[in-house]
Structures are given as C-alpha cells and as structure tokens.
Amino acid sequence: MTETKTYTGSCHCGHVAYEVDADLNQVISCNCSICRKRGALLAFVPEDNFRLKSGEALTDYQFNRKVIHHMFCPTCGVGAFARGIRPDGAKMIALNVRCLDGVDLDALTVRKFDGASL
C-alpha cells in the first residue's frame, strides 16, 4: 500500500530547505561510489512534487555519464537532493531521505540497488 505524504527537508545548516510530496513505502540503498560514500537512502519523486523553499545558489556535482545533478549546500556541504531525468524523459528528484524531517529511518523498508555495476 502506497501513501504519499508531505515532508520537509533540509541540509545540516538549513540553508537548503524544501517541501516534497513523497511515498516512502520503499527507499533505495545504492552502492554506487557517491551513494556509498554519502550513506544516502534514496526516494524518487516527480519534479512537480518538489518545492525548493531556500537555497537557490547550490553547488552542482556530476560524474560518470553526467545525467544526475547532485545538489550540495555551499555552506555545510550536505547533499539533500539531486535532479535528473528518468529514462522516459520525465524530470525527477532523488531525495536523500536522511535529510527529511521526522522520518523514522529504522521503520523504512530498504531495497538494495547495485548502482556500482552500471
């Protein structure tokens, strides 16, 4: 059963803040080089579900095929989300679920994804 809720999220210092409508029924633990080093847990939402409240001047990091824009706070360095395009052409946001407020991480169902093999 899926349930979309509205969450708030931010970087560590609060410079980057956002609101998002997301279903956290299942989140992803990816083993690619950046997710592994960041310890990110990911949830993906359509871009229309994401509202950036503050932090327009972000640092954009891309690697490998350069199709995902990993957005970092220029003050504290936390990567709270990323922007990208799905294979069907739709714009999407990859949320670092660890940056969402009030989420019990231990209660989440985590699915492993082998991003290191891509």
C-alpha positions in Angstrom: 0.0 0.0 0.0 1.4 3.3 -1.0 0.9 6.6 0.9 2.1 9.9 -0.3 2.8 12.5 2.5 4.2 16.0 2.6 7.6 16.2 4.2 10.0 19.0 4.9 13.7 18.5 4.4 17.0 20.5 4.6 20.7 20.3 4.7 22.6 20.4 8.0 22.8 24.2 8.4 19.3 24.9 7.0 20.5 27.0 4.0 18.8 24.5 1.7 15.2 23.8 2.6 12.4 22.1 0.7 9.0 20.6 0.9 8.1 17.4 -1.0 5.2 15.0 -1.5 6.7 11.6 -1.4 5.8 7.9 -0.8 8.4 6.4 1.5 6.9 2.9 1.4 10.2 1.7 0.0 13.6 3.5 -0.2 16.8 2.6 -2.0 20.2 2.0 -0.7 22.5 2.3 -3.7 26.1 1.1 -3.7 27.4 3.4 -6.4 30.5 5.4 -5.4 28.7 8.6 -4.4 25.8 7.0 -2.5 28.1 4.6 -0.7 30.4 7.4 0.5 27.4 9.7 1.4 25.4 7.0 3.1 22.3 8.2 1.3 19.0 6.5 1.4 17.0 7.5 -1.7 13.4 8.1 -2.7 12.4 9.4 -6.2 9.6 11.8 -6.9 8.4 13.7 -10.0 9.9 17.2 -10.1 6.4 18.7 -9.7 6.2 17.1 -6.2 9.3 19.1 -5.0 9.3 22.7 -3.8 12.6 24.3 -3.0 12.0 26.9 -0.3 15.5 28.2 0.1 19.0 27.6 -1.2 18.9 28.6 -4.9 22.7 29.0 -5.0 23.7 25.4 -4.7 26.8 23.5 -5.8 26.1 21.1 -8.6 28.2 17.9 -8.9 28.1 15.5 -11.8 30.1 12.4 -12.5 30.2 9.3 -14.8 27.6 9.9 -17.5 26.7 13.4 -16.1 23.0 12.8 -16.1 22.3 13.4 -12.5 22.9 16.8 -10.8 23.8 16.2 -7.2 23.0 19.4 -5.4 25.1 20.4 -2.4 24.8 23.2 0.1 27.7 25.5 -0.4 27.9 26.2 3.4 27.7 22.8 5.1 28.3 20.5 2.1 25.3 18.2 2.7 23.7 16.8 -0.5 20.0 16.9 0.4 18.7 16.0 -3.1 19.6 15.5 -6.8 17.9 16.4 -10.1 17.7 14.2 -13.1 15.7 12.8 -16.0 14.1 9.4 -16.0 14.6 7.1 -19.0 11.1 8.1 -20.2 12.2 11.8 -20.3 10.3 12.9 -17.2 12.1 15.2 -14.7 12.7 13.7 -11.3 14.1 14.5 -7.9 16.2 12.0 -5.9 15.7 12.7 -2.3 18.3 11.9 0.4 15.7 10.5 2.8 18.1 11.0 5.7 17.6 14.8 5.2 13.8 14.6 5.7 12.4 15.8 9.0 10.6 13.4 11.3 11.2 10.2 9.4 11.9 7.1 11.4 14.7 5.6 9.3 14.5 2.3 11.2 10.9 1.8 10.2 11.6 2.1 6.4 11.7 -0.8 4.0 15.1 -0.5 2.3 15.8 -2.1 -1.1 19.4 -2.5 -2.2 20.3 -1.3 -5.7 23.5 -2.3 -7.4 24.5 1.1 -8.9 28.2 0.1 -8.8 27.6 -2.2 -11.7 26.1 0.4 -14.0 
